[in-house]
Amino acid sequence: MRAALVLTTVGSESEAERIARTLVEAGLVACAQIAPVRSLYRWKGKVEDAREFRIDMKLRADDYAALEKALLDLHPYETPEILRIDIADGYKPYLDWLAGAGG
């Protein structure tokens, strides 16, 4: 089983919780962690400085396409950050749990 980590950010903790809970309950991700972050970025020609909440989601890599579709449906941003990082290796018991925790 190949595993992946997907990152996204949203503007409020309640939005992050709504998205994370929906994805975990749907079995698209095994685990989602929410953390506050400060983001500095350029958007439409202007530098923005925003408090956001990052959602780190662990999943089976084969479930990425379904997760991306669901995130696009759930996400409030016009152009959301959706980044997939493939996991090369990790603690086998944790990866075994992750493999069985989705769908």
DSSP file (Angstrom, degrees, kcal/mol; ACC not computed):
  #  RESIDUE AA STRUCTURE BP1 BP2  ACC     N-H-->O    O-->H-N    N-H-->O    O-->H-N    TCO  KAPPA ALPHA  PHI   PSI    X-CA   Y-CA   Z-CA
    1    1 A M              0   0    0      0, 0.0     2,-0.4     0, 0.0    98,-0.1   0.000 360.0 360.0 360.0 130.7    0.0    0.0    0.0
    2    2 A R        -     0   0    0     97,-0.0    59,-2.7    87,-0.0    60,-0.5  -0.801 360.0-157.4 -94.3 139.2    1.3    3.4   -0.9
    3    3 A A  E     -AB  60  87A   0     84,-0.6    84,-2.5    -2,-0.4     2,-0.3  -0.787   8.2-169.4-115.6 159.3    0.4    6.2    1.5
    4    4 A A  E     -AB  59  86A   0     55,-2.6    55,-2.2    -2,-0.3     2,-0.4  -0.968  18.3-140.0-144.6 159.1    0.2   10.0    1.0
    5    5 A L  E     -AB  58  85A   0     80,-2.8    80,-3.2    -2,-0.3     2,-0.4  -0.989  20.0-164.8-117.8 128.1   -0.1   13.2    3.0
    6    6 A V  E     -AB  57  84A   0     51,-2.7    51,-2.8    -2,-0.4     2,-0.4  -0.962   3.9-160.7-118.0 134.0   -2.3   15.9    1.5
    7    7 A L  E     +AB  56  83A   0     76,-2.3    76,-2.0    -2,-0.4     2,-0.3  -0.883  17.5 157.8-113.9 142.6   -2.2   19.5    2.8
    8    8 A T  E     -A   55   0A   0     47,-1.4    47,-3.1    -2,-0.4     2,-0.3  -0.965  22.6-144.5-150.4 163.6   -4.8   22.3    2.4
    9    9 A T  E     -A   54   0A   0     72,-0.4    72,-0.3    -2,-0.3     2,-0.3  -0.966  12.7-176.6-130.8 150.5   -5.6   25.5    4.3
   10   10 A V  E     -A   53   0A   0     43,-2.0    43,-2.8    -2,-0.3     6,-0.0  -0.893  35.0-112.1-138.1 169.2   -8.8   27.3    5.1
   11   11 A G  S    S+     0   0    0     -2,-0.3     2,-0.3    41,-0.2    40,-0.1   0.559  90.5  34.5 -84.8  -9.9   -9.7   30.6    6.8
   12   12 A S     >  -     0   0    0     41,-0.2     4,-2.2     1,-0.1     5,-0.1  -0.987  69.7-125.5-145.7 155.4  -11.3   29.3   10.0
   13   13 A E  H  > S+     0   0    0     -2,-0.3     4,-2.6     1,-0.2     5,-0.2   0.868 112.7  55.1 -65.3 -36.3  -11.1   26.6   12.5
   14   14 A S  H  > S+     0   0    0      2,-0.2     4,-2.3     1,-0.2    -1,-0.2   0.890 108.2  48.4 -66.1 -37.6  -14.8   25.7   12.0
   15   15 A E  H  > S+     0   0    0      2,-0.2     4,-2.5     1,-0.2     5,-0.2   0.922 111.9  50.1 -64.5 -43.6  -14.2   25.3    8.2
   16   16 A A  H  X S+     0   0    0     -4,-2.2     4,-2.8     1,-0.2     5,-0.2   0.922 112.2  46.9 -61.2 -44.4  -11.2   23.1    8.9
   17   17 A E  H  X S+     0   0    0     -4,-2.6     4,-2.7     2,-0.2     5,-0.3   0.905 111.3  51.3 -65.2 -41.4  -13.1   20.9   11.3
   18   18 A R  H  X S+     0   0    0     -4,-2.3     4,-2.0     2,-0.2    -2,-0.2   0.934 115.2  41.9 -60.9 -46.9  -16.1   20.6    8.9
   19   19 A I  H  X S+     0   0    0     -4,-2.5     4,-2.3     2,-0.2     5,-0.2   0.944 116.5  47.5 -66.7 -48.6  -13.9   19.5    6.0
   20   20 A A  H  X S+     0   0    0     -4,-2.8     4,-2.5    -5,-0.2     5,-0.2   0.930 113.5  47.3 -60.2 -47.1  -11.7   17.2    8.1
   21   21 A R  H  X S+     0   0    0     -4,-2.7     4,-2.8    -5,-0.2     5,-0.2   0.910 111.4  51.3 -62.7 -42.7  -14.7   15.5    9.8
   22   22 A T  H  X S+     0   0    0     -4,-2.0     4,-1.8    -5,-0.3    -1,-0.2   0.914 112.7  45.6 -60.0 -43.9  -16.5   15.0    6.5
   23   23 A L  H  <>S+     0   0    0     -4,-2.3     5,-1.9     2,-0.2     6,-1.1   0.880 114.6  46.5 -71.4 -38.7  -13.5   13.4    4.9
   24   24 A V  H ><5S+     0   0    0     -4,-2.5     3,-1.3    -5,-0.2    -2,-0.2   0.939 113.5  48.9 -67.2 -46.3  -12.7   11.1    7.8
   25   25 A E  H 3<5S+     0   0    0     -4,-2.8    -2,-0.2     1,-0.3    -1,-0.2   0.842 109.6  52.9 -62.6 -33.0  -16.4   10.1    8.1
   26   26 A A  T 3<5S-     0   0    0     -4,-1.8    -1,-0.3    -5,-0.2    -2,-0.2   0.566 112.7-121.2 -78.3  -7.9  -16.5    9.4    4.4
   27   27 A G  T < 5S+     0   0    0     -3,-1.3    76,-3.2    -4,-0.4    -3,-0.2   0.623  79.6 121.5  78.1  12.9  -13.4    7.1    4.7
   28   28 A L  S   <S+     0   0    0     -5,-1.9     2,-0.3    -6,-0.2    32,-0.2   0.762  78.3  27.5 -79.5 -24.9  -11.4    9.2    2.2
   29   29 A V        -     0   0    0     -6,-1.1    -2,-0.2    -9,-0.1    30,-0.2  -0.979  64.3-148.4-133.5 149.4   -8.7    9.9    4.8
   30   30 A A  S    S+     0   0    0     28,-2.5     2,-0.3    -2,-0.3    29,-0.2   0.804  85.3   4.9 -81.9 -31.1   -7.6    7.9    7.8
   31   31 A C  E     -C   58   0A   0     27,-1.2    27,-2.4     2,-0.0     2,-0.4  -0.994  58.4-165.8-154.9 144.2   -6.6   10.9    9.8
   32   32 A A  E     -C   57   0A   0     -2,-0.3     2,-0.4    25,-0.2    25,-0.2  -0.993   7.5-163.7-136.7 130.8   -6.8   14.7    9.6
   33   33 A Q  E     -C   56   0A   0     23,-2.6    23,-2.6    -2,-0.4     2,-0.4  -0.924   6.4-153.6-115.0 140.7   -4.9   17.1   11.8
   34   34 A I  E     +C   55   0A   0     -2,-0.4    21,-0.2    21,-0.2   -21,-0.0  -0.943  19.0 167.8-117.2 130.8   -5.8   20.8   12.1
   35   35 A A  E     -C   54   0A   0     19,-2.1    19,-3.0    -2,-0.4     2,-0.2  -1.000  34.9-114.8-142.8 141.2   -3.2   23.4   13.1
   36   36 A P  E     +C   53   0A   0      0, 0.0     2,-0.3     0, 0.0    17,-0.2  -0.518  39.7 174.9 -72.6 142.2   -3.2   27.2   13.0
   37   37 A V  E     -C   52   0A   0     15,-2.7    15,-2.8    -2,-0.2     2,-0.5  -0.956  30.5-129.5-140.6 159.2   -0.7   28.8   10.6
   38   38 A R  E     -C   51   0A   0     -2,-0.3     2,-0.5    13,-0.2    13,-0.2  -0.970  28.3-160.7-110.2 125.7    0.1   32.3    9.4
   39   39 A S  E     -C   50   0A   0     11,-3.3    11,-2.9    -2,-0.5     2,-0.5  -0.914  13.9-172.1-113.9 129.5    0.3   32.6    5.6
   40   40 A L  E     +C   49   0A   0     -2,-0.5     2,-0.3     9,-0.2     9,-0.2  -0.987  29.9 145.3-114.0 124.5    2.0   35.2    3.6
   41   41 A Y  E     -C   48   0A   0      7,-1.8     7,-3.9    -2,-0.5     2,-0.5  -0.983  49.5-109.3-156.5 160.9    1.2   34.9   -0.1
   42   42 A R  E     +C   47   0A   0     -2,-0.3     2,-0.4     5,-0.2     5,-0.2  -0.862  36.7 174.5 -97.9 127.9    0.6   36.9   -3.3
   43   43 A W  E >   -C   46   0A   0      3,-3.1     3,-1.4    -2,-0.5    -2,-0.0  -0.969  66.7 -16.9-139.2 120.3   -3.0   36.9   -4.6
   44   44 A K  T 3  S-     0   0    0     -2,-0.4    -1,-0.1     1,-0.3     3,-0.1   0.897 129.2 -48.8  52.1  46.7   -4.3   38.9   -7.5
   45   45 A G  T 3  S+     0   0    0      1,-0.2     2,-0.4     0, 0.0    -1,-0.3   0.470 120.3  99.4  81.1   2.9   -1.2   41.2   -7.5
   46   46 A K  E <  S- C   0  43A   0     -3,-1.4    -3,-3.1    -5,-0.0     2,-0.5  -0.949  72.4-122.1-126.2 142.3   -1.3   41.9   -3.8
   47   47 A V  E     - C   0  42A   0     -2,-0.4     2,-0.3    -5,-0.2    -5,-0.2  -0.721  32.8-161.3 -83.3 126.1    0.6   40.5   -0.8
   48   48 A E  E     - C   0  41A   0     -7,-3.9    -7,-1.8    -2,-0.5     2,-0.4  -0.779  14.8-163.7-107.9 151.0   -1.7   39.0    1.7
   49   49 A D  E     + C   0  40A   0     -2,-0.3     2,-0.4    -9,-0.2    -9,-0.2  -0.946  27.6 164.8-134.0 109.7   -1.0   38.1    5.4
   50   50 A A  E     - C   0  39A   0    -11,-2.9   -11,-3.3    -2,-0.4     2,-0.6  -0.951  40.8-129.1-135.5 146.9   -3.6   35.8    6.8
   51   51 A R  E     + C   0  38A   0     -2,-0.4     2,-0.2   -13,-0.2   -13,-0.2  -0.843  44.8 165.7 -87.6 125.4   -4.3   33.5    9.8
   52   52 A E  E     - C   0  37A   0    -15,-2.8   -15,-2.7    -2,-0.6     2,-0.5  -0.768  36.1-120.3-131.8 176.8   -5.4   30.2    8.4
   53   53 A F  E     -AC  10  36A   0    -43,-2.8   -43,-2.0   -17,-0.2     2,-0.4  -0.990  23.4-147.8-125.4 122.9   -5.8   26.6    9.5
   54   54 A R  E     -AC   9  35A   0    -19,-3.0   -19,-2.1    -2,-0.5     2,-0.6  -0.714   4.2-154.7 -91.3 137.7   -3.9   23.9    7.8
   55   55 A I  E     -AC   8  34A   0    -47,-3.1   -47,-1.4    -2,-0.4     2,-0.6  -0.964   4.3-163.5-111.9 119.1   -5.4   20.4    7.5
   56   56 A D  E     -AC   7  33A   0    -23,-2.6   -23,-2.6    -2,-0.6     2,-0.5  -0.916  13.3-168.7-100.7 121.3   -2.9   17.6    7.2
   57   57 A M  E     -AC   6  32A   0    -51,-2.8   -51,-2.7    -2,-0.6     2,-0.4  -0.943  11.3-156.2-119.5 129.5   -4.6   14.5    5.8
   58   58 A K  E     +AC   5  31A   0    -27,-2.4   -28,-2.5    -2,-0.5   -27,-1.2  -0.872  30.8 145.7-103.9 135.6   -3.1   10.9    5.7
   59   59 A L  E     -A    4   0A   0    -55,-2.2   -55,-2.6    -2,-0.4     2,-0.4  -0.956  54.7 -79.0-156.4 168.5   -4.6    8.5    3.2
   60   60 A R  E >   -A    3   0A   0     -2,-0.3     3,-2.1   -57,-0.2   -57,-0.3  -0.661  43.0-130.2 -72.8 133.1   -3.9    5.7    0.8
   61   61 A A  G >  S+     0   0    0    -59,-2.7     3,-1.9    -2,-0.4     4,-0.3   0.833 106.1  64.3 -57.7 -32.8   -2.3    7.2   -2.3
   62   62 A D  G 3  S+     0   0    0    -60,-0.5     3,-0.3     1,-0.3    -1,-0.3   0.698  97.1  57.8 -64.6 -17.9   -4.9    5.3   -4.5
   63   63 A D  G <> S+     0   0    0     -3,-2.1     4,-2.3     1,-0.2    -1,-0.3   0.385  76.9 100.1 -91.1   3.6   -7.6    7.4   -2.9
   64   64 A Y  H <> S+     0   0    0     -3,-1.9     4,-3.1     1,-0.2     5,-0.2   0.914  76.9  52.4 -60.3 -46.3   -6.1   10.7   -3.9
   65   65 A A  H  > S+     0   0    0     -3,-0.3     4,-2.0    -4,-0.3    -1,-0.2   0.909 112.5  45.5 -58.7 -42.8   -8.3   11.4   -6.9
   66   66 A A  H  > S+     0   0    0     -4,-0.2     4,-2.3     2,-0.2    -1,-0.2   0.889 113.4  50.8 -66.9 -38.4  -11.5   10.9   -4.9
   67   67 A L  H  X S+     0   0    0     -4,-2.3     4,-3.0     2,-0.2    -2,-0.2   0.934 108.7  50.9 -64.2 -45.5  -10.1   13.1   -2.1
   68   68 A E  H  X S+     0   0    0     -4,-3.1     4,-2.5     1,-0.2    -2,-0.2   0.924 110.8  48.8 -58.4 -44.9   -9.2   15.9   -4.5
   69   69 A K  H  X S+     0   0    0     -4,-2.0     4,-1.7    -5,-0.2    -1,-0.2   0.935 113.4  46.8 -60.2 -46.8  -12.7   15.9   -6.0
   70   70 A A  H  X S+     0   0    0     -4,-2.3     4,-2.1     1,-0.2    -2,-0.2   0.908 111.2  51.8 -63.1 -42.1  -14.3   15.9   -2.5
   71   71 A L  H  X S+     0   0    0     -4,-3.0     4,-2.8     1,-0.2    -1,-0.2   0.913 107.7  51.9 -61.9 -42.3  -12.0   18.7   -1.3
   72   72 A L  H  < S+     0   0    0     -4,-2.5    -1,-0.2     1,-0.2    -2,-0.2   0.859 111.7  47.5 -62.9 -34.0  -12.9   20.9   -4.4
   73   73 A D  H  < S+     0   0    0     -4,-1.7    -1,-0.2    -5,-0.2    -2,-0.2   0.852 120.9  36.6 -71.9 -35.1  -16.6   20.4   -3.6
   74   74 A L  H  < S+     0   0    0     -4,-2.1    -2,-0.2    -5,-0.1    -3,-0.2   0.738  93.7 100.0 -89.3 -25.6  -16.1   21.2    0.1
   75   75 A H     <  -     0   0    0     -4,-2.8   -65,-0.1    -5,-0.2   -60,-0.0  -0.387  56.1-155.2 -76.4 137.0  -13.5   23.9    0.0
   76   76 A P        +     0   0    0      0, 0.0    -1,-0.1     0, 0.0     2,-0.1   0.657  64.6  97.0 -82.0 -15.0  -14.5   27.6    0.3
   77   77 A Y  S    S-     0   0    0      1,-0.1    -2,-0.1     4,-0.1   -67,-0.0  -0.437  72.0-135.8 -80.5 149.2  -11.5   29.0   -1.6
   78   78 A E  S    S+     0   0    0      1,-0.3    -1,-0.1    -2,-0.1    -3,-0.0   0.905 105.0  16.3 -64.0 -44.1  -11.5   29.9   -5.3
   79   79 A T  S    S-     0   0    0     -3,-0.0    -1,-0.3     2,-0.0     2,-0.1  -0.763  90.1-162.4-131.3  84.7   -8.1   28.3   -5.8
   80   80 A P        -     0   0    0      0, 0.0     2,-0.6     0, 0.0   -70,-0.1  -0.343  23.8-113.2 -73.3 148.5   -7.4   26.0   -2.8
   81   81 A E        +     0   0    0    -72,-0.3   -72,-0.4    -2,-0.1     2,-0.4  -0.705  42.2 168.3 -72.3 120.7   -4.0   24.7   -1.9
   82   82 A I        +     0   0    0     -2,-0.6     2,-0.5   -74,-0.1   -74,-0.2  -0.870   6.7 172.9-136.8 103.0   -4.2   20.9   -2.4
   83   83 A L  E     -B    7   0A   0    -76,-2.0   -76,-2.3    -2,-0.4     2,-0.5  -0.945  17.7-155.9-118.5 129.3   -0.8   19.4   -2.2
   84   84 A R  E     -B    6   0A   0     -2,-0.5     2,-0.5   -78,-0.2   -78,-0.2  -0.897   7.8-173.1-104.5 129.1    0.0   15.6   -2.3
   85   85 A I  E     -B    5   0A   0    -80,-3.2   -80,-2.8    -2,-0.5     2,-0.2  -0.978  20.5-137.2-120.2 116.0    3.2   14.4   -0.7
   86   86 A D  E     -B    4   0A   0     -2,-0.5     2,-0.7   -82,-0.2   -82,-0.3  -0.519  15.4-129.8 -74.2 139.3    3.9   10.7   -1.3
   87   87 A I  E     -B    3   0A   0    -84,-2.5   -84,-0.6    -2,-0.2     3,-0.1  -0.810  18.5-169.6 -92.9 116.2    5.2    8.9    1.8
   88   88 A A        -     0   0    0     -2,-0.7     2,-0.3     1,-0.2    -1,-0.2   0.848  67.1 -19.3 -74.6 -35.2    8.3    6.9    0.9
   89   89 A D        +     0   0    0    -87,-0.0     2,-0.3     2,-0.0    -1,-0.2  -0.973  64.8 156.9-164.0 167.5    8.4    5.0    4.2
   90   90 A G        -     0   0    0     -2,-0.3     2,-0.4    -3,-0.1    -3,-0.0  -0.975  55.8 -39.4-179.6-178.8    7.2    5.0    7.8
   91   91 A Y    >>  -     0   0    0     -2,-0.3     4,-2.4     1,-0.1     3,-0.6  -0.483  54.3-140.3 -64.9 117.9    6.5    3.0   10.9
   92   92 A K  H 3> S+     0   0    0     -2,-0.4     4,-2.9     1,-0.3     5,-0.2   0.863  97.1  52.6 -56.1 -46.0    5.0   -0.2    9.5
   93   93 A P  H 3> S+     0   0    0      0, 0.0     4,-2.1     0, 0.0    -1,-0.3   0.896 112.3  47.4 -58.8 -36.8    2.3   -0.6   12.2
   94   94 A Y  H <> S+     0   0    0     -3,-0.6     4,-2.7     2,-0.2    -2,-0.2   0.939 112.8  47.8 -67.5 -45.4    1.1    3.0   11.6
   95   95 A L  H  X S+     0   0    0     -4,-2.4     4,-2.3     1,-0.2    -1,-0.2   0.866 110.6  52.6 -63.5 -35.7    1.1    2.4    7.8
   96   96 A D  H  X S+     0   0    0     -4,-2.9     4,-1.4    -5,-0.2    -1,-0.2   0.913 110.2  48.0 -63.6 -42.4   -0.8   -0.8    8.3
   97   97 A W  H  X S+     0   0    0     -4,-2.1     4,-1.3    -5,-0.2     3,-0.5   0.939 111.1  50.9 -61.0 -46.4   -3.4    1.1   10.4
   98   98 A L  H >X S+     0   0    0     -4,-2.7     4,-0.9     1,-0.2     3,-0.5   0.904 106.2  55.5 -58.9 -41.9   -3.7    3.8    7.7
   99   99 A A  H 3< S+     0   0    0     -4,-2.3    -1,-0.2     1,-0.2    -2,-0.2   0.844 115.7  37.6 -60.3 -34.5   -4.2    1.1    5.0
  100  100 A G  H 3< S+     0   0    0     -4,-1.4    -1,-0.2    -3,-0.5    -2,-0.2   0.559 103.6  71.2 -94.6  -8.8   -7.2   -0.3    6.9
  101  101 A A  H << S+     0   0    0     -4,-1.3    -2,-0.2    -3,-0.5    -1,-0.1   0.736  83.6  77.6 -84.6 -22.7   -8.7    3.0    8.3
  102  102 A G     <        0   0    0     -4,-0.9   -74,-0.2     1,-0.2   -75,-0.1  -0.217 360.0 360.0 -80.2 175.4  -10.0    4.4    5.0
  103  103 A G              0   0    0    -76,-3.2    -1,-0.2   -77,-0.1   -75,-0.1   0.434 360.0 360.0  13.6 360.0  -13.2    3.5    3.1
